[in-house]
Amino acid sequence: QVQLVESGGGLVQPGGSLRLSCVVSRSIFSFYYVGWYRGKQREMVGIITNASTTNYNDSVKGRFTVSRDSAKNTVYLQMNSLKPEDTAVYYCLGRAKEEYWGQGTQVTVSS
């Protein structure tokens, strides 16, 4: 059974930074892509494909960066210049022939 476990969420002030981690229970190259989504609508935040290409939501371009450490089967989301509207539960998704979701980690941006 594939598992994705997120961590790194928390409370941060506007303008601050957080780094989220998603540890995957099998090789991240076994997926077409692994990415980050947020909120009840599961809005796409950023993804990284197995060809190392990235794609971002326009609202986070220039502030957020998706990266990976294949040796650790881990995908990261570096979030800088955080805004209150970034507040959400952030989920990790692994997309292969099926979709695999983590349980999410809460990010709250507030003064």
N, C-alpha and C positions, 0 to 999 in steps of 0.2 A: 504494500500500500504506500502510495506516494504521500509524503508529508512536507508541508512548507510551514516554517515557524518564523514569525516576525518578532522583532524586538527593536528597542531603541526609542520608542515613543515617549512622550512626556509633555510637561508644561514648559513653554518657552515664551519669552517676551517678544513682541514685534521687533523685527530686525535681527533676531537671533538665528541660530543654526541647530540642526539636529541631523544625525545620521541613522537611518533605519537599516536593519539587516534582515535578510531572508535566507535562512538556512534550508536547503533542499535535501531530501533524503536519497536522491540519486543524482547522477551527473546532470548538470545544467545544460549540457550539450545534447541531451536526449529530448529537449523541448525545442519547438520552433522558436519560441521566445519566452522570456521570463520578465515580468513587469510589475509595476505598482499601480494600484487603483485606489480610489478613495470614495467615501461616502456611501449612502444608501443606494445611489444610482450607479455605483461602481464606475465613476468617471475615470478614464485613463489618465494617469499622471505621466508615466514614462516607461518605456520598455527597452530591452536589449535583446537582439536576436542572436541566434547561434552563429551568425556571420559577423557579429560585433557591431552591427548597425544599431543606432538608437533613434527613438522617436519620442517626442514630448508633446504634451498639451501646451497650447499657446500660452496659457496663463502661468506656466512655470518655466518657460524657456529663459535661459540665462540665469536662473536661480537654482534650479534643481539639476542634479546629475545622477544618472544611473550607471553603475559600474559592476564588475563582477570579479570574483576570485575563484577561478575554476578548481583550483586545488582544494578549496574549502567548500565547494558547492554552495557558494554564497553570493547573493546579489545585494547590492547596496543602493540606497537612495540618499544622496547627500542633499540636504535642503538648507539653503542659505537665504538670507533676507526674507525671513518668514513673515507672513501677513496674517491678520486675524481670519481672513477668508480661507486660509489653508487649513484651518481647524477641521478635523475629520478623523474617522477611523481609516487607517491605511492598510490595504490588503495586498498581499503578494499573490501573483497568479503565475502558474506554469502552464503553458499551452502546448500540448502535444496533440495526439489524435483526440484526447480528452482534455478537459480543463481541470486544474487542481488549484484550490484556493487555500490560503492560510486563514487563520482565525482573526487576524487583524491586530493592529496596535493603535492606540489612541494618540493623536497629536493635537495639542491644544495651544493655540497662540493667543496670549492674552497678557495685558499688563496688570 
